[in-house]
Amino acid sequence: MMIEMKGLEKNFSDADLIGIPLQIICGNSFKKNREISILKRANKDQINIGVGNAMDKIIEMIGCNE
């Protein structure tokens, strides 16, 4: 299922331009399994992770766990 929203493509492009390192996607797996997808923009690596573990993984991926 694809949902198109006015201006969404522009927002993703802007995120690339201003250096936001991760894209967080709440799609069908969120509705079914309470999982989100996290895409690392630099190398296009993508993981699916449960919502309960997401914040720790996001902090780890952006390197703010020091």
Backbone atoms as SQL, in Angstrom:
CREATE TABLE atoms (id INTEGER PRIMARY KEY, chain TEXT, resi INTEGER, resn TEXT, atom TEXT, x REAL, y REAL, z REAL);
INSERT INTO atoms VALUES
  (1, 'A', 1, 'MET', 'N', 0.839, -1.165, 0.000),
  (2, 'A', 1, 'MET', 'CA', 0.000, 0.000, 0.000),
  (3, 'A', 1, 'MET', 'C', 0.893, 1.239, 0.000),
  (4, 'A', 2, 'MET', 'N', 0.662, 2.119, -0.918),
  (5, 'A', 2, 'MET', 'CA', 1.456, 3.334, -1.007),
  (6, 'A', 2, 'MET', 'C', 0.570, 4.536, -0.729),
  (7, 'A', 3, 'ILE', 'N', 1.014, 5.354, 0.188),
  (8, 'A', 3, 'ILE', 'CA', 0.274, 6.563, 0.518),
  (9, 'A', 3, 'ILE', 'C', 1.074, 7.744, -0.015),
  (10, 'A', 4, 'GLU', 'N', 0.447, 8.538, -0.848),
  (11, 'A', 4, 'GLU', 'CA', 1.115, 9.716, -1.377),
  (12, 'A', 4, 'GLU', 'C', 0.601, 10.939, -0.635),
  (13, 'A', 5, 'MET', 'N', 1.521, 11.761, -0.187),
  (14, 'A', 5, 'MET', 'CA', 1.152, 12.977, 0.515),
  (15, 'A', 5, 'MET', 'C', 1.781, 14.157, -0.214),
  (16, 'A', 6, 'LYS', 'N', 1.031, 15.210, -0.321),
  (17, 'A', 6, 'LYS', 'CA', 1.512, 16.397, -1.018),
  (18, 'A', 6, 'LYS', 'C', 2.770, 16.930, -0.333),
  (19, 'A', 7, 'GLY', 'N', 3.849, 17.043, -1.109),
  (20, 'A', 7, 'GLY', 'CA', 5.087, 17.607, -0.598),
  (21, 'A', 7, 'GLY', 'C', 5.983, 16.631, 0.134),
  (22, 'A', 8, 'LEU', 'N', 5.593, 15.373, 0.277),
  (23, 'A', 8, 'LEU', 'CA', 6.386, 14.411, 1.029),
  (24, 'A', 8, 'LEU', 'C', 7.744, 14.184, 0.384),
  (25, 'A', 9, 'GLU', 'N', 7.776, 14.066, -0.944),
  (26, 'A', 9, 'GLU', 'CA', 9.042, 13.852, -1.634),
  (27, 'A', 9, 'GLU', 'C', 9.992, 15.011, -1.363),
  (28, 'A', 10, 'LYS', 'N', 9.487, 16.218, -1.351),
  (29, 'A', 10, 'LYS', 'CA', 10.306, 17.397, -1.086),
  (30, 'A', 10, 'LYS', 'C', 10.885, 17.331, 0.321),
  (31, 'A', 11, 'ASN', 'N', 10.101, 16.895, 1.289),
  (32, 'A', 11, 'ASN', 'CA', 10.590, 16.796, 2.658),
  (33, 'A', 11, 'ASN', 'C', 11.728, 15.795, 2.770),
  (34, 'A', 12, 'PHE', 'N', 11.630, 14.652, 2.083),
  (35, 'A', 12, 'PHE', 'CA', 12.715, 13.682, 2.119),
  (36, 'A', 12, 'PHE', 'C', 13.961, 14.261, 1.479),
  (37, 'A', 13, 'SER', 'N', 13.824, 14.985, 0.379),
  (38, 'A', 13, 'SER', 'CA', 14.970, 15.621, -0.271),
  (39, 'A', 13, 'SER', 'C', 15.597, 16.655, 0.652),
  (40, 'A', 14, 'ASP', 'N', 14.784, 17.450, 1.320),
  (41, 'A', 14, 'ASP', 'CA', 15.304, 18.445, 2.249),
  (42, 'A', 14, 'ASP', 'C', 16.075, 17.778, 3.381),
  (43, 'A', 15, 'ALA', 'N', 15.585, 16.637, 3.864),
  (44, 'A', 15, 'ALA', 'CA', 16.274, 15.918, 4.931),
  (45, 'A', 15, 'ALA', 'C', 17.663, 15.493, 4.475),
  (46, 'A', 16, 'ASP', 'N', 17.784, 15.052, 3.230),
  (47, 'A', 16, 'ASP', 'CA', 19.093, 14.702, 2.685),
  (48, 'A', 16, 'ASP', 'C', 19.999, 15.925, 2.646),
  (49, 'A', 17, 'LEU', 'N', 19.469, 17.045, 2.211),
  (50, 'A', 17, 'LEU', 'CA', 20.272, 18.256, 2.052),
  (51, 'A', 17, 'LEU', 'C', 20.769, 18.813, 3.377),
  (52, 'A', 18, 'ILE', 'N', 19.960, 18.737, 4.422),
  (53, 'A', 18, 'ILE', 'CA', 20.378, 19.324, 5.691),
  (54, 'A', 18, 'ILE', 'C', 21.098, 18.327, 6.592),
  (55, 'A', 19, 'GLY', 'N', 21.301, 17.120, 6.131),
  (56, 'A', 19, 'GLY', 'CA', 22.145, 16.176, 6.838),
  (57, 'A', 19, 'GLY', 'C', 21.484, 15.338, 7.911),
  (58, 'A', 20, 'ILE', 'N', 20.201, 15.121, 7.843),
  (59, 'A', 20, 'ILE', 'CA', 19.556, 14.217, 8.795),
  (60, 'A', 20, 'ILE', 'C', 20.003, 12.800, 8.442),
  (61, 'A', 21, 'PRO', 'N', 20.697, 12.100, 9.355),
  (62, 'A', 21, 'PRO', 'CA', 21.348, 10.838, 8.994),
  (63, 'A', 21, 'PRO', 'C', 20.428, 9.625, 8.868),
  (64, 'A', 22, 'LEU', 'N', 19.254, 9.671, 9.474),
  (65, 'A', 22, 'LEU', 'CA', 18.376, 8.505, 9.478),
  (66, 'A', 22, 'LEU', 'C', 16.998, 8.853, 8.938),
  (67, 'A', 23, 'GLN', 'N', 16.392, 7.857, 8.313),
  (68, 'A', 23, 'GLN', 'CA', 14.989, 7.969, 7.907),
  (69, 'A', 23, 'GLN', 'C', 14.245, 6.891, 8.679),
  (70, 'A', 24, 'ILE', 'N', 13.209, 7.265, 9.390),
  (71, 'A', 24, 'ILE', 'CA', 12.433, 6.325, 10.193),
  (72, 'A', 24, 'ILE', 'C', 11.076, 6.151, 9.527),
  (73, 'A', 25, 'ILE', 'N', 10.753, 4.887, 9.241),
  (74, 'A', 25, 'ILE', 'CA', 9.556, 4.574, 8.468),
  (75, 'A', 25, 'ILE', 'C', 8.608, 3.739, 9.317),
  (76, 'A', 26, 'CYS', 'N', 7.390, 4.210, 9.459),
  (77, 'A', 26, 'CYS', 'CA', 6.333, 3.456, 10.137),
  (78, 'A', 26, 'CYS', 'C', 5.361, 3.018, 9.055),
  (79, 'A', 27, 'GLY', 'N', 5.487, 1.787, 8.623),
  (80, 'A', 27, 'GLY', 'CA', 4.655, 1.287, 7.534),
  (81, 'A', 27, 'GLY', 'C', 3.773, 0.144, 7.982),
  (82, 'A', 28, 'ASN', 'N', 3.551, -0.793, 7.072),
  (83, 'A', 28, 'ASN', 'CA', 2.683, -1.937, 7.368),
  (84, 'A', 28, 'ASN', 'C', 3.215, -2.785, 8.510),
  (85, 'A', 29, 'SER', 'N', 4.546, -2.926, 8.613),
  (86, 'A', 29, 'SER', 'CA', 5.098, -3.739, 9.694),
  (87, 'A', 29, 'SER', 'C', 4.838, -3.091, 11.053),
  (88, 'A', 30, 'PHE', 'N', 4.668, -1.779, 11.083),
  (89, 'A', 30, 'PHE', 'CA', 4.319, -1.119, 12.337),
  (90, 'A', 30, 'PHE', 'C', 2.908, -1.514, 12.761),
  (91, 'A', 31, 'LYS', 'N', 2.001, -1.493, 11.807),
  (92, 'A', 31, 'LYS', 'CA', 0.615, -1.857, 12.125),
  (93, 'A', 31, 'LYS', 'C', 0.503, -3.324, 12.524),
  (94, 'A', 32, 'LYS', 'N', 1.240, -4.191, 11.838),
  (95, 'A', 32, 'LYS', 'CA', 1.119, -5.626, 12.082),
  (96, 'A', 32, 'LYS', 'C', 1.931, -6.096, 13.286),
  (97, 'A', 33, 'ASN', 'N', 3.200, -5.650, 13.375),
  (98, 'A', 33, 'ASN', 'CA', 4.131, -6.221, 14.355),
  (99, 'A', 33, 'ASN', 'C', 4.726, -5.211, 15.326),
  (100, 'A', 34, 'ARG', 'N', 4.267, -3.953, 15.262),
  (101, 'A', 34, 'ARG', 'CA', 4.847, -2.889, 16.101),
  (102, 'A', 34, 'ARG', 'C', 6.347, -2.737, 15.840),
  (103, 'A', 35, 'GLU', 'N', 6.723, -2.798, 14.546),
  (104, 'A', 35, 'GLU', 'CA', 8.107, -2.608, 14.124),
  (105, 'A', 35, 'GLU', 'C', 8.209, -1.377, 13.233),
  (106, 'A', 36, 'ILE', 'N', 9.361, -0.717, 13.308),
  (107, 'A', 36, 'ILE', 'CA', 9.648, 0.380, 12.395),
  (108, 'A', 36, 'ILE', 'C', 10.873, 0.004, 11.572),
  (109, 'A', 37, 'SER', 'N', 11.042, 0.683, 10.460),
  (110, 'A', 37, 'SER', 'CA', 12.242, 0.526, 9.648),
  (111, 'A', 37, 'SER', 'C', 13.092, 1.767, 9.852),
  (112, 'A', 38, 'ILE', 'N', 14.401, 1.542, 10.015),
  (113, 'A', 38, 'ILE', 'CA', 15.345, 2.646, 10.144),
  (114, 'A', 38, 'ILE', 'C', 16.325, 2.532, 8.990),
  (115, 'A', 39, 'LEU', 'N', 16.406, 3.575, 8.187),
  (116, 'A', 39, 'LEU', 'CA', 17.294, 3.612, 7.028),
  (117, 'A', 39, 'LEU', 'C', 18.413, 4.596, 7.312),
  (118, 'A', 40, 'LYS', 'N', 19.652, 4.116, 7.220),
  (119, 'A', 40, 'LYS', 'CA', 20.808, 4.993, 7.371),
  (120, 'A', 40, 'LYS', 'C', 21.100, 5.597, 6.005),
  (121, 'A', 41, 'ARG', 'N', 20.916, 6.892, 5.870),
  (122, 'A', 41, 'ARG', 'CA', 21.005, 7.556, 4.571),
  (123, 'A', 41, 'ARG', 'C', 22.383, 7.436, 3.927),
  (124, 'A', 42, 'ALA', 'N', 23.443, 7.421, 4.710),
  (125, 'A', 42, 'ALA', 'CA', 24.802, 7.433, 4.165),
  (126, 'A', 42, 'ALA', 'C', 25.108, 6.202, 3.324),
  (127, 'A', 43, 'ASN', 'N', 24.664, 5.025, 3.786),
  (128, 'A', 43, 'ASN', 'CA', 25.005, 3.792, 3.066),
  (129, 'A', 43, 'ASN', 'C', 23.785, 2.959, 2.678),
  (130, 'A', 44, 'LYS', 'N', 22.603, 3.460, 2.941),
  (131, 'A', 44, 'LYS', 'CA', 21.336, 2.816, 2.581),
  (132, 'A', 44, 'LYS', 'C', 21.076, 1.513, 3.346),
  (133, 'A', 45, 'ASP', 'N', 21.830, 1.268, 4.440),
  (134, 'A', 45, 'ASP', 'CA', 21.530, 0.111, 5.286),
  (135, 'A', 45, 'ASP', 'C', 20.179, 0.333, 5.950),
  (136, 'A', 46, 'GLN', 'N', 19.372, -0.729, 6.004),
  (137, 'A', 46, 'GLN', 'CA', 18.043, -0.620, 6.598),
  (138, 'A', 46, 'GLN', 'C', 17.826, -1.786, 7.541),
  (139, 'A', 47, 'ILE', 'N', 17.251, -1.491, 8.700),
  (140, 'A', 47, 'ILE', 'CA', 16.897, -2.536, 9.654),
  (141, 'A', 47, 'ILE', 'C', 15.441, -2.357, 10.054),
  (142, 'A', 48, 'ASN', 'N', 14.831, -3.461, 10.464),
  (143, 'A', 48, 'ASN', 'CA', 13.505, -3.441, 11.079),
  (144, 'A', 48, 'ASN', 'C', 13.706, -3.764, 12.547),
  (145, 'A', 49, 'ILE', 'N', 13.042, -3.015, 13.400),
  (146, 'A', 49, 'ILE', 'CA', 13.245, -3.193, 14.835),
  (147, 'A', 49, 'ILE', 'C', 11.937, -2.907, 15.567),
  (148, 'A', 50, 'GLY', 'N', 11.736, -3.601, 16.662),
  (149, 'A', 50, 'GLY', 'CA', 10.553, -3.377, 17.482),
  (150, 'A', 50, 'GLY', 'C', 10.565, -1.985, 18.096),
  (151, 'A', 51, 'VAL', 'N', 9.396, -1.432, 18.288),
  (152, 'A', 51, 'VAL', 'CA', 9.269, -0.074, 18.809),
  (153, 'A', 51, 'VAL', 'C', 9.957, 0.071, 20.168),
  (154, 'A', 52, 'GLY', 'N', 9.875, -0.946, 20.997),
  (155, 'A', 52, 'GLY', 'CA', 10.472, -0.873, 22.327),
  (156, 'A', 52, 'GLY', 'C', 11.979, -0.732, 22.326),
  (157, 'A', 53, 'ASN', 'N', 12.639, -1.192, 21.271),
  (158, 'A', 53, 'ASN', 'CA', 14.097, -1.126, 21.173),
  (159, 'A', 53, 'ASN', 'C', 14.575, -0.014, 20.245),
  (160, 'A', 54, 'ALA', 'N', 13.658, 0.691, 19.637),
  (161, 'A', 54, 'ALA', 'CA', 14.005, 1.647, 18.585),
  (162, 'A', 54, 'ALA', 'C', 14.866, 2.803, 19.085),
  (163, 'A', 55, 'MET', 'N', 14.540, 3.391, 20.210),
  (164, 'A', 55, 'MET', 'CA', 15.283, 4.565, 20.668),
  (165, 'A', 55, 'MET', 'C', 16.744, 4.225, 20.937),
  (166, 'A', 56, 'ASP', 'N', 17.003, 3.104, 21.593),
  (167, 'A', 56, 'ASP', 'CA', 18.391, 2.707, 21.848),
  (168, 'A', 56, 'ASP', 'C', 19.150, 2.494, 20.546),
  (169, 'A', 57, 'LYS', 'N', 18.510, 1.877, 19.563),
  (170, 'A', 57, 'LYS', 'CA', 19.159, 1.622, 18.274),
  (171, 'A', 57, 'LYS', 'C', 19.419, 2.923, 17.527),
  (172, 'A', 58, 'ILE', 'N', 18.479, 3.851, 17.561),
  (173, 'A', 58, 'ILE', 'CA', 18.664, 5.145, 16.897),
  (174, 'A', 58, 'ILE', 'C', 19.847, 5.885, 17.516),
  (175, 'A', 59, 'ILE', 'N', 19.924, 5.903, 18.831),
  (176, 'A', 59, 'ILE', 'CA', 21.041, 6.560, 19.515),
  (177, 'A', 59, 'ILE', 'C', 22.357, 5.908, 19.122),
  (178, 'A', 60, 'GLU', 'N', 22.380, 4.590, 19.065),
  (179, 'A', 60, 'GLU', 'CA', 23.584, 3.864, 18.652),
  (180, 'A', 60, 'GLU', 'C', 23.974, 4.214, 17.211),
  (181, 'A', 61, 'MET', 'N', 22.992, 4.258, 16.323),
  (182, 'A', 61, 'MET', 'CA', 23.277, 4.496, 14.905),
  (183, 'A', 61, 'MET', 'C', 23.783, 5.909, 14.625),
  (184, 'A', 62, 'ILE', 'N', 23.357, 6.885, 15.407),
  (185, 'A', 62, 'ILE', 'CA', 23.838, 8.244, 15.160),
  (186, 'A', 62, 'ILE', 'C', 25.052, 8.586, 16.020),
  (187, 'A', 63, 'GLY', 'N', 25.460, 7.650, 16.874),
  (188, 'A', 63, 'GLY', 'CA', 26.689, 7.834, 17.631),
  (189, 'A', 63, 'GLY', 'C', 26.584, 8.781, 18.805),
  (190, 'A', 64, 'CYS', 'N', 25.432, 8.850, 19.431),
  (191, 'A', 64, 'CYS', 'CA', 25.247, 9.747, 20.577),
  (192, 'A', 64, 'CYS', 'C', 25.226, 8.994, 21.897),
  (193, 'A', 65, 'ASN', 'N', 25.799, 7.819, 21.930),
  (194, 'A', 65, 'ASN', 'CA', 25.736, 7.012, 23.153),
  (195, 'A', 65, 'ASN', 'C', 27.011, 7.135, 23.982),
  (196, 'A', 66, 'GLU', 'N', 27.694, 8.237, 23.875),
  (197, 'A', 66, 'GLU', 'CA', 28.957, 8.429, 24.603),
  (198, 'A', 66, 'GLU', 'C', 28.725, 9.017, 25.962);
